[in-house]
Amino acid sequence: MLTIGVDLAAADKRTAMATVEWLSGRAVVRDLILDVSDVRIVEASQHADKVGLDCPLGWPEPFIALVTAHQAGNIAVADGEGTPWRRRLAYRQTDEVVRQKTGIVPLSVAADRIGHAAFRCAGLLSMLAAAEQDVDRCGDGKIVEVYPAATLRCWGLTHRGYKARDQRLQHPDLVTAVCAAMPWLDLGAFETLVRRSHDAFDSVIAALCTRAAAIGKATRPNDDQRLVPRAGSLCPPVLPAASSRWQKHKRKALMASGLSWLDSSRDDQQRMRELLKLFSDTESRDELGIGQIRDAISDLLFPGTSVIQTRARYLLIVPWCFQDAQRRGLRGDRLAAQVDRNERKVIDALLRGDDTEGVIGRRAGVGVRTLPSSIYAAALSRYGIRAGGDEAASDRRLTAGLAEAEELTERSSSSWYPTLPVPPANFPTQVEGGLRLHPDEARWLRERILAAAPSTLLAHLLEPENRPGWDSEAPWEEPAALAAPDQISSMVRDAALFSLAIHGAALLYNLLIAERYEKAGLTEREEPMAWYRDALLNWNGRVSAEQGFKSWDRSGMWTRLIEKNPRIAANVAARRFIDRWLDAVISGASGDAANDQSLRNLVAERERSVKKGQSRLVNDKLLQTWSGASGSRRLVFRWPQVRRILADIHEGCAVDLPEAADARA
């Protein structure tokens, strides 16, 4: 399970976000970022099980009514009701519950400066809803309201006076007390940052409290408090169980359960458009809750890759940026700042070149918020390019926290594989060759990946004789993939059969939306019902022609997937849905999926259970915004990105540039 805690301020500055992974017997802080934008929060929420926001999610209903009445010039106050009346205007029911349970009087969202953060939060909730996250302010969806100070009070820890004006944590011993009370909490490389910044500290506490909400160990609204979630109506936030009870349950509550960021500028509207485009009709859109299985298959085939990687040379550019900063003898935040400057110099240099395909920051320029060090962190550790990296920590942002920067500095040159190719002259202000690999660089990357990821399709396709073509749309379309050794080809067959079979569920889901769309009298999409019925007929023809289903070892596939990601074993609902659908496909029962009521119900119930109030099968507002295709493409398991990276390495190995080699020597 992944929980996210956000200490939300009125602006990006002073906003912190912590991601905590809950494993068997411990909780690990996987990511901790300061100065976080709304888009980053929205993107991160796509990967989390629960997100806690430390901010009021709305305003008191009497306050909303007052503003409405004031606009109409119709305000009446009963005699003797002045003070109680004003209190009802200032404080939500949420705030009253917090006061009753903890003795803490929260700031008034209607009368205090926290209202500025609430304005931002209102927009953030709208963005989350637009990204099809379940925004239920009662806490039943993915988003919950949390209160770190009240959480500390419930745990019997210091909850007042720990915040200094300059964002420093006034009492670093509070972190020691939290860690002593929760020995299962692993702050890892972010401990120094947590001790130094109260924003970072609050975001971690928020993530812990969010876990309490996710497993039912928190204060929840009763039936009388569960108000209709219209503007201004709020129910009590989640608060963890009282200290003694929390101590009793904290180990029991730990149950077996990465973040990648989008290339984005400071223009929130443009970033949001790019974010929504990513989720509009690609593998990243997970309408039926199968993303965990999709990602495990992708990792088995192409370890270390992701859908936002672009070009292979970044696997060298990022280490070069760090090495340049390390050679200057910098430490801590000064090193992190220099790496940041180096990466932006690289962006500027690449954008001045002739070929900008795959340049991170191509749209946003040097002001891009997410840098290559974030996007390639997992790959650098997985391929052993970052020496001493471990896969469990590989998804941390390399320059996210001061503690991690100090760790990299202490390693100095040993941070990176000792035979790492040298950077080109005048790096980082100039990047000779742009994103094209030199022969020595390409050969080195090939050797590194072959050594770090043997017996994978990625390694197999890196062999000189197995170079993929440019026109294949999926890895199983490559003859070399199907001719690979059994250990690899079996995974390729699993991927191909799973992709074909589950595609029918995606098409049926879109047909259900299309039927509801046309029934509602919506006409912007032209005859979508007929289109998806034809698509299902074509899909059934491909399924009927596929002989591999008869001998498909599904139990072997599940074994391999669970070995790759043990959390799949606990995802009973997803496995049950997938198995029931695959049973129908293999038995031939899916031949008339468009009209089979049991299969229609299976898909509809799965989508509603995953998306709840954000389901287009129940939400009229979201139905009106349907693009005509919601996750309707076949899964291809990162193939477009992997194919580009493979091409870079093969092209670099094939090029003979003696004059360039002499110049660099």
C-alpha positions as CSV (number, residue, x, y, z in Angstrom):
1,M,0.0,0.0,0.0
2,L,1.1,3.5,-0.8
3,T,-0.2,6.5,1.2
4,I,0.6,10.1,0.4
5,G,0.5,13.0,2.9
6,V,0.4,16.6,1.7
7,D,1.2,19.6,3.9
8,L,-0.7,22.0,1.6
9,A,0.2,25.7,1.7
10,A,-1.4,28.5,-0.3
11,A,1.3,28.3,-2.9
12,D,3.8,25.7,-4.2
13,K,6.4,27.1,-1.8
14,R,5.9,25.7,1.7
15,T,4.0,22.7,0.3
16,A,5.5,19.3,1.1
17,M,4.5,15.8,-0.1
18,A,5.6,12.5,1.4
19,T,5.0,9.1,0.0
20,V,5.1,6.1,2.4
21,E,5.1,2.5,1.4
22,W,3.6,0.0,3.9
23,L,5.4,-3.3,3.9
24,S,5.3,-6.3,6.2
25,G,6.4,-5.0,9.6
26,R,7.6,-1.6,8.5
27,A,6.7,1.7,6.8
28,V,9.3,3.3,4.4
29,V,9.3,6.9,3.3
30,R,9.9,6.4,-0.4
31,D,9.7,10.1,-1.5
32,L,9.6,13.5,0.1
33,I,9.5,16.6,-1.9
34,L,9.2,20.3,-1.0
35,D,7.7,23.2,-3.1
36,V,5.1,20.9,-4.7
37,S,2.7,21.9,-7.4
38,D,-0.9,20.9,-7.8
39,V,0.0,18.9,-10.9
40,R,2.6,16.9,-9.0
41,I,0.0,16.1,-6.4
42,V,-2.5,15.0,-9.0
43,E,0.0,12.8,-10.8
44,A,1.3,11.2,-7.6
45,S,-2.3,10.4,-6.5
46,Q,-2.7,8.2,-9.6
47,H,-0.2,5.7,-8.0
48,A,-1.4,6.0,-4.3
49,D,-4.0,4.0,-2.5
50,K,-5.0,7.0,-0.2
51,V,-4.1,10.7,-0.2
52,G,-4.3,12.9,2.9
53,L,-4.5,16.6,2.6
54,D,-3.6,18.8,5.5
55,C,-6.0,21.6,4.6
56,P,-9.7,22.3,5.0
57,L,-11.6,20.7,2.2
58,G,-14.4,23.3,2.3
59,W,-16.3,25.9,4.3
60,P,-19.1,25.9,6.9
61,E,-22.5,25.6,5.4
62,P,-23.8,28.6,7.4
63,F,-20.9,30.6,5.9
64,I,-21.9,29.6,2.4
65,A,-25.5,30.5,3.1
66,L,-24.4,33.9,4.6
67,V,-22.5,34.8,1.5
68,T,-25.4,33.9,-0.7
69,A,-27.9,35.8,1.5
70,H,-25.5,38.8,1.6
71,Q,-25.4,38.9,-2.2
72,A,-29.2,39.0,-2.2
73,G,-29.3,41.6,0.6
74,N,-31.3,39.3,2.9
75,I,-29.4,38.6,6.2
76,A,-31.3,38.2,9.5
77,V,-29.8,37.5,12.9
78,A,-32.0,36.5,15.8
79,D,-31.8,38.4,19.1
80,G,-29.1,37.1,21.4
81,E,-27.6,34.9,18.7
82,G,-24.6,37.1,17.8
83,T,-21.7,35.1,19.2
84,P,-23.1,31.6,18.6
85,W,-24.2,32.7,15.1
86,R,-20.7,33.9,14.3
87,R,-19.2,30.7,15.6
88,R,-21.3,28.6,13.3
89,L,-20.1,30.8,10.5
90,A,-16.5,30.5,11.4
91,Y,-16.1,26.8,12.3
92,R,-17.1,23.7,10.4
93,Q,-18.6,20.6,11.9
94,T,-15.2,19.1,11.2
95,D,-13.5,21.7,13.4
96,E,-16.0,21.1,16.3
97,V,-15.2,17.3,16.2
98,V,-11.5,18.0,16.3
99,R,-12.0,20.4,19.3
100,Q,-14.1,17.8,21.2
101,K,-11.7,15.0,20.6
102,T,-8.4,16.7,21.0
103,G,-9.0,20.1,22.8
104,I,-7.3,21.8,19.8
105,V,-9.2,24.7,18.2
106,P,-8.5,24.6,14.5
107,L,-8.0,27.8,12.5
108,S,-11.2,29.1,10.9
109,V,-11.3,28.5,7.2
110,A,-13.9,31.3,6.9
111,A,-12.1,33.9,9.1
112,D,-8.4,33.0,9.3
113,R,-5.5,33.1,6.7
114,I,-5.8,29.3,6.2
115,G,-8.6,30.3,3.9
116,H,-5.9,31.1,1.3
117,A,-4.8,27.4,1.4
118,A,-8.4,26.3,1.2
119,F,-8.9,28.4,-2.0
120,R,-6.0,26.4,-3.5
121,C,-7.4,23.1,-2.2
122,A,-10.7,23.8,-3.9
123,G,-9.0,24.0,-7.2
124,L,-6.8,21.0,-6.4
125,L,-9.9,18.9,-5.6
126,S,-11.4,19.9,-9.0
127,M,-8.2,18.9,-10.7
128,L,-8.2,15.5,-8.9
129,A,-11.8,15.0,-10.0
130,A,-10.9,15.9,-13.6
131,A,-8.2,13.2,-13.4
132,E,-10.9,10.8,-12.3
133,Q,-9.8,10.4,-8.7
134,D,-12.5,9.6,-6.2
135,V,-13.0,12.9,-4.4
136,D,-15.4,12.1,-1.6
137,R,-15.0,14.6,1.2
138,C,-16.5,12.2,3.7
139,G,-13.2,10.2,3.4
140,D,-14.7,7.2,1.6
141,G,-12.8,7.9,-1.6
142,K,-9.1,8.3,-2.2
143,I,-8.9,11.8,-0.7
144,V,-9.2,12.5,3.1
145,E,-8.6,15.5,5.3
146,V,-5.9,15.1,7.9
147,Y,-4.6,17.2,10.7
148,P,-1.0,16.6,11.8
149,A,-1.1,18.6,15.0
150,A,-4.2,16.8,16.1
151,T,-2.6,13.5,15.1
152,L,0.4,14.2,17.3
153,R,-1.9,15.1,20.2
154,C,-3.8,11.8,19.8
155,W,-0.4,10.0,19.9
156,G,0.6,11.8,23.1
157,L,3.4,13.7,21.4
158,T,4.3,17.4,21.3
159,H,1.8,19.1,19.1
160,R,2.4,22.8,19.8
161,G,5.4,25.2,19.2
162,Y,7.4,22.9,16.9
163,K,7.3,25.2,13.9
164,A,9.8,28.1,13.4
165,R,9.2,31.0,11.2
166,D,11.8,30.0,8.6
167,Q,10.3,26.6,8.0
168,R,12.7,24.9,10.4
169,L,11.5,22.3,12.8
170,Q,11.8,24.1,16.2
171,H,12.1,20.8,18.1
172,P,14.1,18.2,16.1
173,D,13.8,15.9,19.2
174,L,10.2,15.5,18.1
175,V,11.4,13.4,15.2
176,T,13.4,11.2,17.6
177,A,10.3,10.8,19.8
178,V,8.2,9.8,16.7
179,C,10.8,7.3,15.6
180,A,11.1,5.9,19.2
181,A,7.3,5.5,19.4
182,M,7.2,3.9,15.9
183,P,10.3,1.8,15.4
184,W,8.8,0.4,12.3
185,L,9.0,3.8,10.6
186,D,12.0,4.1,8.2
187,L,12.7,7.7,7.2
188,G,15.7,6.5,5.2
189,A,17.6,9.2,3.2
190,F,15.0,11.8,4.1
191,E,15.6,11.8,7.9
192,T,17.8,15.0,7.8
193,L,15.1,16.8,5.7
194,V,12.4,15.7,8.1
195,R,14.4,17.0,11.1
196,R,15.2,20.3,9.3
197,S,11.8,21.2,7.8
198,H,8.5,21.3,9.7
199,D,6.7,21.2,6.3
200,A,8.5,17.9,5.5
201,F,7.7,16.6,9.0
202,D,4.0,17.4,8.7
203,S,3.7,15.7,5.3
204,V,5.2,12.5,6.8
205,I,2.7,12.7,9.8
206,A,-0.1,13.3,7.3
207,A,0.9,10.1,5.3
208,L,0.9,8.1,8.5
209,C,-2.5,9.4,9.5
210,T,-3.7,8.6,6.0
211,R,-2.8,5.0,6.5
212,A,-5.0,5.0,9.7
213,A,-7.9,6.2,7.5
214,A,-7.2,3.6,4.9
215,I,-7.4,0.7,7.4
216,G,-10.3,2.0,9.5
217,K,-8.2,3.1,12.5
218,A,-9.5,6.7,12.4
219,T,-12.4,8.9,13.4
220,R,-15.1,8.8,10.8
221,P,-18.4,10.6,10.4
222,N,-21.5,9.0,11.7
223,D,-24.8,8.8,9.7
224,D,-25.9,12.2,11.0
225,Q,-22.6,13.8,10.1
226,R,-22.4,12.3,6.6
227,L,-23.7,15.3,4.8
228,V,-24.5,15.5,1.1
229,P,-21.1,16.7,-0.4
230,R,-22.2,19.8,-2.0
231,A,-20.4,23.2,-1.7
232,G,-19.4,23.9,1.8
233,S,-20.5,20.7,3.5
234,L,-17.8,18.8,5.3
235,C,-17.6,15.8,7.5
236,P,-15.0,15.3,10.2
237,P,-11.5,14.6,9.1
238,V,-9.7,11.4,9.9
239,L,-7.9,11.3,13.3
240,P,-5.8,8.3,14.4
241,A,-6.8,6.3,17.4
242,A,-5.8,7.7,20.8
243,S,-2.2,7.0,21.8
244,S,-2.7,3.9,23.9
245,R,-4.9,2.3,21.3
246,W,-2.6,3.3,18.5
247,Q,0.3,1.7,20.3
248,K,-1.8,-1.5,20.6
249,H,-2.8,-1.6,17.0
250,K,0.2,0.0,15.2
251,R,2.1,-3.3,14.5
252,K,-1.1,-5.2,13.7
253,A,-2.1,-2.5,11.3
254,L,1.0,-2.9,9.1
255,M,0.0,-5.2,6.3
256,A,1.7,-6.2,3.1
257,S,0.7,-3.9,0.5
258,G,7.1,5.0,-7.4
259,L,6.9,7.7,-8.4
260,S,7.5,9.1,-11.7
261,W,6.9,12.8,-12.5
262,L,5.7,14.5,-15.7
263,D,7.8,16.8,-17.7
264,S,6.1,20.1,-16.7
265,S,6.5,23.8,-16.7
266,R,5.4,26.5,-14.2
267,D,2.3,27.2,-16.3
268,D,-0.3,25.1,-14.3
269,Q,-2.9,25.1,-17.1
270,Q,-0.4,23.8,-19.7
271,R,0.9,21.2,-17.3
272,M,-2.6,20.0,-16.5
273,R,-3.4,19.6,-20.2
274,E,-0.2,17.6,-20.7
275,L,-1.1,15.5,-17.6
276,L,-4.7,14.8,-18.8
277,K,-3.3,14.0,-22.2
278,L,-1.1,11.3,-20.7
279,F,-4.2,9.7,-19.0
280,S,-6.7,10.4,-21.9
281,D,-6.2,7.2,-24.0
282,T,-3.1,5.4,-23.2
283,E,-1.9,2.5,-21.1
284,S,-1.5,4.9,-18.1
285,R,-5.3,5.2,-17.9
286,D,-6.4,2.3,-15.6
287,E,-10.2,2.2,-15.9
288,L,-10.6,-1.3,-14.6
289,G,-7.9,-1.4,-11.9
290,I,-5.4,-3.7,-13.7
291,G,-2.4,-1.3,-13.5
292,Q,-0.6,-3.4,-10.9
293,I,-0.6,-6.4,-13.3
294,R,0.2,-4.3,-16.3
295,D,3.3,-2.8,-14.5
296,A,4.5,-6.2,-13.3
297,I,4.5,-7.5,-16.8
298,S,6.3,-4.4,-18.1
299,D,8.9,-4.8,-15.4
300,L,9.5,-8.5,-16.2
301,L,10.0,-7.6,-19.9
302,F,11.7,-4.3,-19.6
303,P,13.1,-3.7,-16.1
304,G,14.2,-0.2,-15.2
305,T,12.0,1.5,-17.8
306,S,9.0,3.7,-17.5
307,V,6.5,5.4,-19.8
308,I,8.1,8.9,-19.3
309,Q,11.6,8.0,-20.3
310,T,12.6,9.3,-23.7
311,R,16.2,8.7,-24.8
312,A,19.0,6.4,-23.7
313,R,21.8,9.0,-23.3
314,Y,20.0,10.4,-20.2
315,L,21.4,7.3,-18.4
316,L,24.8,9.0,-18.8
317,I,23.8,12.6,-18.7
318,V,22.4,12.3,-15.2
319,P,25.5,10.8,-13.7
320,W,27.7,13.4,-15.5
321,C,25.6,16.2,-13.9
322,F,26.3,14.7,-10.4
323,Q,29.9,14.1,-11.1
324,D,30.5,17.7,-12.2
325,A,28.9,18.9,-8.9
326,Q,30.8,16.4,-6.8
327,R,34.2,17.5,-8.3
328,R,33.5,20.9,-7.0
329,G,33.5,19.6,-3.4
330,L,29.9,20.6,-2.7
331,R,27.8,19.0,-0.1
332,G,24.2,18.9,1.0
333,D,21.8,21.5,-0.4
334,R,24.7,23.2,-2.3
335,L,25.4,20.0,-4.2
336,A,21.6,19.5,-4.9
337,A,21.4,23.0,-6.2
338,Q,24.4,22.6,-8.5
339,V,23.0,19.4,-9.9
340,D,19.8,21.2,-10.6
341,R,21.7,24.0,-12.4
342,N,23.7,21.4,-14.4
343,E,20.6,19.6,-15.6
344,R,19.0,22.9,-16.7
345,K,22.2,23.8,-18.6
346,V,21.9,20.5,-20.4
347,I,18.4,21.3,-21.4
348,D,19.4,24.6,-22.8
349,A,22.3,23.0,-24.7
350,L,20.0,20.3,-26.1
351,L,17.3,22.7,-27.2
352,R,19.9,24.7,-29.1
353,G,20.7,21.6,-31.2
354,D,19.1,20.4,-34.4
355,D,17.4,17.3,-33.0
356,T,15.1,18.0,-30.0
357,E,13.2,14.7,-30.1
358,G,12.9,13.3,-26.6
359,V,14.5,16.3,-24.9
360,I,13.0,16.6,-21.4
361,G,11.8,20.1,-21.2
362,R,11.2,20.5,-24.9
363,R,8.0,22.4,-24.3
364,A,8.7,24.0,-20.9
365,G,12.4,24.9,-21.5
366,V,14.9,25.3,-18.7
367,G,12.0,26.1,-16.3
368,V,10.9,22.5,-16.4
369,R,9.9,21.3,-13.0
370,T,10.7,17.6,-13.3
371,L,14.3,16.9,-14.3
372,P,15.9,13.8,-15.8
373,S,17.4,12.8,-12.4
374,S,13.8,12.1,-11.3
375,I,12.7,10.3,-14.4
376,Y,15.8,8.0,-14.7
377,A,16.4,7.3,-11.0
378,A,14.9,3.8,-11.1
379,A,16.9,2.9,-14.2
380,L,20.2,4.1,-12.8
381,S,19.8,1.9,-9.7
382,R,18.4,-1.1,-11.6
383,Y,21.2,-1.2,-14.1
384,G,23.9,-0.6,-11.5
385,I,25.0,2.7,-13.0
386,R,24.4,4.3,-9.6
387,A,26.7,2.1,-7.5
388,G,25.3,0.8,-4.2
389,G,21.7,1.6,-5.3
390,D,19.0,-0.9,-4.3
391,E,15.9,-1.6,-6.2
392,A,13.7,-0.9,-3.2
393,A,15.0,2.7,-3.0
394,S,15.4,3.2,-6.7
395,D,12.2,5.3,-7.2
396,R,13.4,8.1,-4.9
397,R,14.2,11.3,-6.6
398,L,18.0,11.7,-6.7
399,T,18.0,15.3,-5.6
400,A,14.8,15.3,-3.6
401,G,16.2,15.8,-0.1
402,L,19.3,17.3,1.5
403,A,20.1,14.0,3.3
404,E,20.2,12.1,0.0
405,A,22.4,14.8,-1.6
406,E,24.8,14.5,1.3
407,E,24.9,10.8,0.9
408,L,25.8,11.1,-2.8
409,T,28.5,13.6,-1.8
410,E,30.0,11.2,0.7
411,R,30.2,8.5,-1.9
412,S,31.9,11.0,-4.3
413,S,33.2,9.2,-7.3
414,S,32.2,5.8,-6.0
415,S,28.5,6.8,-6.4
416,W,28.8,5.8,-10.0
417,Y,30.0,2.7,-11.8
418,P,33.8,3.0,-12.1
419,T,34.0,2.6,-15.9
420,L,31.3,5.2,-16.6
421,P,32.2,6.9,-19.9
422,V,33.6,10.4,-19.6
423,P,31.4,13.3,-20.5
424,P,32.0,15.3,-23.7
425,A,34.1,18.5,-23.7
426,N,32.5,21.6,-22.1
427,F,29.7,19.6,-20.5
428,P,27.1,20.7,-19.3
429,T,27.0,24.0,-21.1
430,Q,27.5,22.0,-24.3
431,V,26.4,18.5,-25.1
432,E,28.3,17.2,-28.2
433,G,26.1,15.0,-30.3
434,G,22.9,15.9,-28.5
435,L,21.0,12.8,-27.4
436,R,22.8,10.6,-29.9
437,L,25.1,8.0,-28.2
438,H,28.7,7.8,-29.2
439,P,29.9,4.3,-30.0
440,D,31.8,3.9,-26.7
441,E,28.8,5.1,-24.8
442,A,26.4,2.8,-26.6
443,R,28.6,-0.2,-26.1
444,W,29.0,0.6,-22.4
445,L,25.3,0.9,-21.9
446,R,24.6,-2.3,-23.7
447,E,27.1,-4.1,-21.5
448,R,25.7,-2.6,-18.3
449,I,22.1,-3.5,-19.1
450,L,23.1,-7.0,-20.3
451,A,24.9,-7.6,-17.0
452,A,22.2,-6.0,-14.8
453,A,19.1,-7.5,-16.5
454,P,20.0,-10.9,-18.0
455,S,17.3,-13.2,-19.2
456,T,14.9,-10.4,-20.0
457,L,13.4,-9.3,-23.3
458,L,15.2,-6.0,-22.8
459,A,18.6,-7.7,-22.7
460,H,17.7,-10.1,-25.6
461,L,16.7,-7.2,-27.9
462,L,20.0,-5.5,-27.1
463,E,22.0,-8.3,-28.8
464,P,23.3,-7.0,-32.2
465,E,21.4,-9.6,-34.2
466,N,18.0,-8.9,-32.4
467,R,17.6,-5.2,-33.2
468,P,13.9,-4.3,-33.4
469,G,12.3,-2.5,-36.3
470,W,10.7,0.9,-36.2
471,D,7.2,-0.2,-37.3
472,S,6.3,-2.8,-34.7
473,E,3.4,-1.7,-32.4
474,A,4.0,-4.3,-29.7
475,P,7.0,-6.4,-28.6
476,W,5.4,-9.7,-29.7
477,E,5.4,-8.4,-33.2
478,E,9.2,-8.6,-33.3
479,P,10.4,-12.0,-34.6
480,A,13.4,-11.9,-32.3
481,A,11.1,-11.6,-29.3
482,L,9.1,-14.8,-30.2
483,A,12.3,-16.6,-31.0
484,A,13.9,-15.8,-27.7
485,P,14.9,-18.6,-25.2
486,D,12.0,-20.2,-23.3
487,Q,12.4,-18.1,-20.1
488,I,11.9,-14.9,-22.2
489,S,9.5,-16.1,-24.8
490,S,7.1,-17.4,-22.2
491,M,6.9,-13.9,-20.7
492,V,6.4,-12.5,-24.2
493,R,3.5,-15.0,-24.8
494,D,2.0,-14.1,-21.4
495,A,2.1,-10.4,-22.3
496,A,0.6,-10.9,-25.8
497,L,-2.2,-13.2,-24.6
498,F,-3.1,-11.0,-21.6
499,S,-3.1,-7.9,-23.8
500,L,-5.4,-9.4,-26.4
501,A,-7.8,-11.0,-23.8
502,I,-8.1,-8.0,-21.5
503,H,-8.5,-5.6,-24.5
504,G,-12.0,-7.0,-24.9
505,A,-12.9,-5.9,-21.3
506,A,-11.7,-2.4,-22.2
507,L,-13.8,-2.3,-25.4
508,L,-16.9,-3.6,-23.5
509,Y,-16.4,-0.9,-20.9
510,N,-16.4,1.8,-23.6
511,L,-19.4,0.2,-25.2
512,L,-21.3,0.6,-21.9
513,I,-20.3,4.2,-21.7
514,A,-21.3,4.7,-25.4
515,E,-24.8,3.3,-24.7
516,R,-25.3,5.5,-21.7
517,Y,-23.9,8.5,-23.7
518,E,-26.3,8.1,-26.6
519,K,-29.2,7.4,-24.2
520,A,-28.5,10.7,-22.5
521,G,-28.9,12.4,-25.9
522,L,-25.3,13.5,-26.1
523,T,-24.1,13.8,-29.7
524,E,-20.5,15.2,-29.7
525,R,-19.2,11.7,-30.3
526,E,-20.6,10.3,-33.5
527,E,-22.3,6.9,-33.2
528,P,-20.0,5.5,-30.5
529,M,-22.3,2.5,-29.9
530,A,-21.9,1.2,-33.4
531,W,-18.2,1.8,-33.4
532,Y,-17.6,-0.2,-30.2
533,R,-19.9,-3.1,-31.3
534,D,-17.9,-3.4,-34.5
535,A,-14.6,-3.2,-32.4
536,L,-15.8,-6.0,-30.2
537,L,-16.7,-8.1,-33.3
538,N,-13.2,-7.6,-34.7
539,W,-11.7,-8.4,-31.3
540,N,-13.6,-11.6,-31.1
541,G,-12.3,-12.6,-34.5
542,R,-8.7,-12.1,-33.3
543,V,-9.4,-14.1,-30.2
544,S,-10.9,-17.0,-32.2
545,A,-7.9,-17.1,-34.4
546,E,-5.4,-17.1,-31.5
547,Q,-4.3,-20.7,-30.9
548,G,-2.2,-19.8,-27.9
549,F,-5.1,-19.6,-25.5
550,K,-5.5,-23.3,-25.6
551,S,-2.1,-24.0,-24.0
552,W,-1.8,-20.8,-22.0
553,D,-0.2,-21.5,-18.6
554,R,-2.1,-18.9,-16.6
555,S,-1.0,-20.3,-13.2
556,G,2.6,-19.9,-14.3
557,M,1.9,-16.3,-15.3
558,W,0.4,-15.5,-11.9
559,T,3.4,-17.1,-10.2
560,R,5.8,-15.0,-12.2
561,L,3.8,-11.8,-11.6
562,I,3.6,-12.4,-7.8
563,E,7.3,-13.1,-7.6
564,K,7.9,-9.8,-9.3
565,N,5.3,-7.9,-7.1
566,P,4.2,-9.8,-4.0
567,R,1.4,-7.2,-3.4
568,I,-0.5,-8.7,-6.4
569,A,-1.3,-11.7,-4.2
570,A,-3.2,-9.5,-1.8
571,N,-5.1,-7.7,-4.6
572,V,-7.9,-10.3,-4.5
573,A,-10.5,-8.2,-6.3
574,A,-8.3,-7.5,-9.3
575,R,-7.3,-11.1,-9.6
576,R,-10.9,-12.3,-9.3
577,F,-12.0,-9.9,-12.0
578,I,-9.2,-10.8,-14.4
579,D,-9.6,-14.5,-13.9
580,R,-13.4,-14.4,-14.5
581,W,-12.8,-12.4,-17.7
582,L,-10.0,-14.7,-18.9
583,D,-12.2,-17.7,-18.2
584,A,-14.9,-16.3,-20.5
585,V,-12.4,-15.5,-23.2
586,I,-10.8,-19.0,-23.2
587,S,-14.1,-20.8,-23.0
588,G,-15.6,-18.8,-25.9
589,A,-18.3,-17.2,-23.7
590,S,-17.0,-13.8,-24.6
591,G,-18.0,-14.3,-28.2
592,D,-21.1,-12.2,-27.7
593,A,-19.7,-9.9,-25.0
594,A,-21.6,-6.9,-26.2
595,N,-24.9,-8.7,-25.3
596,D,-23.8,-11.1,-22.5
597,Q,-25.4,-9.6,-19.4
598,S,-23.1,-11.4,-17.0
599,L,-20.0,-10.0,-18.7
600,R,-21.6,-6.6,-19.0
601,N,-22.3,-6.7,-15.2
602,L,-18.8,-8.0,-14.5
603,V,-17.1,-5.0,-16.3
604,A,-19.6,-2.4,-15.0
605,E,-19.2,-3.6,-11.4
606,R,-15.4,-3.7,-11.6
607,E,-15.3,-0.1,-13.0
608,R,-17.7,1.2,-10.3
609,S,-15.7,-0.5,-7.5
610,V,-12.5,1.0,-8.8
611,K,-13.8,4.5,-9.5
612,K,-16.8,4.8,-7.2
613,G,-18.4,8.2,-7.6
614,Q,-16.1,9.1,-10.5
615,S,-17.5,6.3,-12.6
616,R,-18.8,7.4,-15.9
617,L,-21.5,4.7,-15.6
618,V,-23.0,6.7,-12.7
619,N,-21.6,10.2,-12.9
620,D,-23.5,12.3,-15.5
621,K,-21.1,15.2,-15.4
622,L,-18.1,13.0,-16.3
623,L,-20.2,11.2,-18.9
624,Q,-20.6,14.6,-20.7
625,T,-16.8,15.0,-20.8
626,W,-16.1,11.5,-22.3
627,S,-13.6,11.8,-25.1
628,G,-15.0,8.8,-26.9
629,A,-12.2,6.5,-25.8
630,S,-11.3,5.7,-22.2
631,G,-8.3,3.3,-22.0
632,S,-9.5,1.6,-25.2
633,R,-6.1,0.8,-26.7
634,R,-4.3,-2.6,-26.3
635,L,-1.6,-2.8,-23.6
636,V,1.8,-2.8,-25.1
637,F,3.9,-2.6,-21.9
638,R,6.0,0.6,-22.5
639,W,7.0,-0.7,-26.0
640,P,7.1,2.8,-27.7
641,Q,9.5,4.1,-25.1
642,V,11.6,0.9,-24.9
643,R,11.8,0.7,-28.7
644,R,13.3,4.3,-28.9
645,I,15.9,3.5,-26.2
646,L,16.9,0.3,-27.9
647,A,17.2,2.1,-31.2
648,D,19.5,4.7,-29.6
649,I,21.8,2.0,-28.3
650,H,21.8,0.0,-31.5
651,E,22.4,3.1,-33.6
652,G,25.3,4.2,-31.4
653,C,27.0,0.8,-31.5
654,A,26.6,0.7,-35.3
655,V,28.1,4.1,-36.0
656,D,31.8,4.4,-36.7
657,L,33.0,7.9,-35.9
658,P,36.8,7.7,-35.5
659,E,37.3,11.4,-35.8
660,A,34.9,12.0,-32.9
661,A,36.6,9.3,-30.8
662,D,40.0,10.9,-31.5
663,A,38.7,14.3,-30.5
664,R,37.3,13.1,-27.3
665,A,40.4,11.1,-26.5
